[in-house]
């Protein structure tokens, strides 16, 4: 007698460029362990050998592989991915970031993965050849995930992705991690911040696209009006030496501190009084909702998906990209008005609770996978 079929789990391979600290990696760390383990099996594959976050995924029970890419001339990485996919036989291949998208689409189709979901989590950052490769391989995907409505409009217009393939999955946070953090005094003491100092925090990679030089210049301009201001930058990147020299040239060494990479962002955010995001372009800024979850007013540039997260005058202040004078004025405005600072921060926290909680994100992710999973008949193991 044949027993009822037992549906097996949907097997998803998540292919990412690296496991360095980044927004895509944090989204996976938040979402994958929270999806129903009776319904899904996740395997995380990093193309490069940069694996800083590997331990965090393994601790949560996520299988992790590295293709070991360490140099651009290692073309055998294609064969290693092909062999791994043939061994795992995933139902869905979900690809992230430029290299993950391109390599995954080509190899995934060659080995016959039933469903390929790409992702476009940035806007306007890819260079010419990256955009061309993305545009040429987008037809190989069944769906393309974006993290903002603005991102969906952008890929439809710039990359020709059909609207029926676009999946808007707003990101989420573990809001409890940003609630009732009690280390504000300790962190401020560590940084040498006095009670009368207003601490402006920058969080992000030190790359040109993040606009760090404009943020530093705007802070230096604001200090002219409010000498008690202080600034700290969290992050690493290729611009660090340049930005450190800029700070020195502006005579801001006593007022601006570089903290490097930190793994205690909720604590560092608790020590801040406002957060500055001077980006030249953004997809959907995770840092913005992290700051909002910590009840901090955000001063940000009106680029990409940022206005979807930050409501100007309600949860933060938006200015134009590269507008040093505008950013400086916003810093001064918030620093000189504690009531405004509190009102914006409180409204920001409420907005994250309403729109960017972990359960909301996981629900959106689950719905996307259910829409694009292979037919149930292909996901059942028959037992006798």
N, C-alpha and C positions, 0 to 999 in steps of 0.2 A: 504493500500500500504506500502511496506517495504522500509524504507529509506536506503540510502547507509550506509554501516558499517562505524563506526567511530573508527579508531585504538586507542586503549588506550595506555597509557604510559607503558613502560617496568619498572616493579617494581623490584628494586634491594635492597636487604639487604646486608649491609657491616658489617661483623662480625670481630671485632678486639679484641685483648686481653685486651687492656685498652685504655683510652684516655689521657695517659701521653704524654708528648712532645716526638716526635720521627719522623723518616723519613716516615714511612707508614702513620702516621696521617697527616703529612704536605702534602704528596701527595694527600690524600683525600680532605684536605682543599682547595688545589689548583684546583683539577680537577672536583670534583662533582658539585660545583655551576656553573661551566662553561659549563657543558654538557647541551644540549638543553632541557629545562624544559618541552617542549611540547612532548618530546620523552621519558624522563626518570623521574621516581620517586625514590628518594633515602631515605632509612631508615638506620641509623647508630646504631649499637648495640655493646656496650662494655661489655665484659664478667665480668671484674672486676669493683669495685666501685671507681677506680682511674680515675677521670673525669676532669682533669685540663683543657682540651681543649673543654669541652662541650659547653661553652658559645660561642666560636668562630664559631662552627658549627651552633648552633641555630640562631645566628645573620644572618647567610647566608641562613636561611630557610631550613636547613637540620633537619629532625626529628631524635631525639636521644633517645635511651633507654639504661638502664644499667641492667644487670642481677644480679648485686649486690654481686658478688663473693668477699669475703674478707678473706677467709681461704681455704686451700687446701682440707679440709675434707667436704666442702659444696657440696656434690654430687647432691643435688637438683637443682643445676644450669643447669643440663642436662634437667630436666623437665621444668624449666622456659624457656629455649631456645625452647624446643619442642612446648610448648604452644604458645609462641610468633610467631614462624614460622607458626603454624597452623592458627593463627589469621590473620597474615599479608598476607600469601599466596604469597610469592615472585616468580617472574619468574626466577630470578638469585640470587644465594647466593654467594657473593664474600667474601672470607675469607683471613685474614691477620695474620701473625706471627704464631708461633708454636701452641699455645693453640687455637687460632681462627681456624687454619687449621684443627687440629685434631677433636675438638668438632664439628665444622661446618660440616665437611664431614660426620661424623657418624650420627648426628642428622638430617642433611639436607636430607640424603638418606632415613632415617627412615620415615620422614614426606612427602617424595615425591616431594621435590623441583625439578623443571624440569632441571635446569642447575646449576652446582656448579663450580665456578672458584676459585682455590687455588692461593696462592702466595708464592714464595720463594725469599725473598729480601735480604738474607744474604748468605754468603758462609762459610762453615766450622765452624759455631758457635754452632750448636746444639750438645748436648752431646749424648752418646750412645743410651739411651732410646728414646730421642727425634727423633734421626735419624731413629730408628727402627719404631717408631709409624708413622713417616712421610712416610717412605717407604711402610708400610703396608696399609696406607689409601690413598696414591696417586691414586690408581686405582679407587677410588670413585669419583674423580674429572673429569669433562669434559675437563678442560683446567687448565694450571698452568702458572701464570704470573711471569715473571722475569724482572729485571730492567737493565740487561746487557747481551750482547752476551756471556760473560764468565759465567754468571749465568746459561744460557741455557745449555751450555756444561757441567757444573758441575752437574745439576740435571739429565741430561740424563745419565751421567756416574755413579754418586753416588747413585741415587734414582731410576734409571730405568724408568724415565718418557719418553714415546714415543715422538719423535720429532714433530709429528703432533699435540700434545697437548700443546707444549710449545709456549707461547706468549711473545715476547720481547717487553716491553713497556718502552722505555727510559723515565726517569723522566723529569720534567720541573720546571721552576721557573717563578714567576712574576718579570721579569727583571727590570721593572720600579722601584720596591721597592729598588733595589740595584744601581740605577742610581742617580747621582747628589746629593748624601747625603752630607749635609752641616754641620754635627755635629762632624767632625773629631777633631777640636780644643777642643771642649767642653769635648769630651770623653777622649782625651789625658790629658787634665788638671785634670779631675776627677781621672785618674789613676796615676797622677804625672809623666807623660812622657814629657821629654824635647824635643825641636826641633831636637837636635842632637842624640836622642835615636832612634834606630831601634826596633820597637815593633813586636815581633813574637807572633802570636795568635794561640792558640789551642782551637778548638770548638768540643765538643762531650761529651758523657757520660764518667764519670770517672770509667771505667771498665777495667779489665785486657786486654780484646781483643782489646781495643783501643790503647794500647801501650804507655800510658801516662808516665810511668816511663822511657822509653827509650827516649821519647821526652825531658823530663826534664834533663836527663843525657847528652843528646847531646847539649842542650842549655848551660848547665853548662860548658861543654868542650869548646864550641864556645866563651863563655865569657872570657876564658883565653886569647884568641887572640883579642877579641873586647869587652872591658869592658863597652862600652856604650850600649850594647844590653840590652833589657828588654823583659819579657815574661808575658803573661796573659793567664789564662785558664778559658774558659767558659764552665760550665756544672756541674752536680752533679752526684754522684754515690757512690757505696760501697767502692771505693778505695780512697776517698778524704782524710781520716785521714792518710792513708799510704803515699799518695803522699805529703801531707803537711809535714810529718816527713822527707821524702826524701829531700824535698827542704831545710828544716832546717839542716839536716845532711850535705848537700852539701854547706852550707853557702850561700844560694841563697835567703834568706828571703827579702833582699832589692831589689832584681831584678826580682822576680817572684811573681805574684799576682793571687789569686784565686777569680774569679768574681761570682761564683755560676751560677745558671740559669738566663738567661737574655731573655727579650722579645723584645729587640731592636737590633737584630743581624746585620741588615744593618748598623746601626750607629757604632756598635762595630767594624765591619769589616772595616768601613771607617777609623777608627783610627789606624788600623794595617798597617804594611809595608810588612809583609809576613805572610803566614799561614802554620803551621806545622801539618802534619797528620801522626803520627807514628804507625798506625794501624798494628796489627798482621794479620788480615784478614778483608775483606770488601766484600759486595755484589756490590753495586754501591754507592759510597760515595756522599751523597747529599751535605755535607759540602764542598766538592771540587768544585762543580759547583756554590755553593753560593759564595765562595771566588773568583772564576773566574768571576762571574757576577759583583763582586765588584772591578774587575781589580786588584786583588792581586795575585802575584806569589805564587804558592803552592809547598811546599816541602813535598813529600809523599812517603810512602813505596810502592814498586811494588808488590801489592797483590790484588787478586780478580779482580773486575771490575775497579779498580783505573786507570790502564793504558788506559782504553777506554776513560776516561774523561780527563786525564792529559797527554799531549804529551811531553815526556821528551825532555828538551832543547828548547821547543817551547812555551808551556804554563805553564811550571813548571819544577821541577827537581825531578826525581824518584831515590830512593835508596832502598837497600835491607832491609827487615824487621829485626829489632833489631840491625841494623848497626849504632851504636852510632857515630863512627868516620865519617861515610859517611854523616849522617844527620848534624853533626857539621860542616863539610866542606861545605855542601850546604848552611847552614845558613850564614856562613862567606862569602861565594862567593856572595850571593845576597845582604847581608848587605853592602858589600864593593864596590858594583858596581851599582850605581843608574841607569845607562843606561840599564843594564841587567834587573833590577827590573821593570823598566817602560816597556821595550819591552815584557817581559813575561806577565806582567799584561794586557797590551793592547791586546795581542794575545789571552789571556784567555777570555777576555770579548767578542771578536769577535766569539770565538768558542761557547760560551753559546748562543749567538744570533742566530747562525747558526743551533744549534742542540738541545738546551734545553729550548726553549721558552715555555710559557704556551699554546699558540695555538697549537704548535706541539705536546705537551704532550696530550692535550685534543683530538686532531684528532686521535692519536694512541689508546687512551682509547676507544673512540667512535667506532673505527673500530673493536676492540676486542669484545666489547659488541654486536655489530651488527652480528659478525660472530657466536657468541655462544648463542644468544637469542633464545627462543623457536620459533617455526614456527609462522608466522603472523596470521594464522587462530586461534591460541590459545591466541592471544593478542587483540582480537577485541570484543567490546561490541556492540551488535546489538540493534539499537533503532527502535521502531515501531511508 
